[in-house]
């Protein structure tokens, strides 16, 4: 089974990171949290400390299905400033089947500054749009363009995570997971609202 990885830097947005991990695991998607620091314990933007599954330096990322970036400040900046992650994101973007998801400030601060969203449609936290270098900026809460899934902030964390599930395992599984958490509607009507 392919592995997905969600990266934690000091100052990450807790609701975005933990919602993604929870929803993906409910869908049966193997995802590990990765500390880019020297410690497994990483403190979020609001003081919540999370124990990561693995350290970046001790992890092999070959054939990663998803690389997932929560936002938050200074979390997104810390992700961008970590050179090994920049290289990994570039390789994932260049690969034939690797995918990348980012939310809040991360689409702009990380992916935009790396030029990975050039020619792509993407969204981000308001005020960071100028960093979406050569991307088509959308005001939609969640955007899917090719191998990228971007979202604009904490309130869209659930929709973003369910969209990652939909892109990985299809709409039926995404709806199953959503219904299991009592996110309505139960039918497929109106799914465009829930998934990017």
Secondary structure, 3 states (H helix, E strand, C coil): CCCEEEEECCCCCHHHHHHHHHHHHHCCCCEEEEECCCCCEEECCCCCEEECCEEHHHCCCCCCCEEEECCCCCHHHHHHHCHHHHHHHHHHHHCCCCEEEEECCHHHHHHHCCCCCCCCEECCCCCCHHHCCCCEECCCCEEEECCEEEECCHHHHHHHHHHHHHHHHCHHHHHHHHHHCCCCCCCCCCHHHHCC
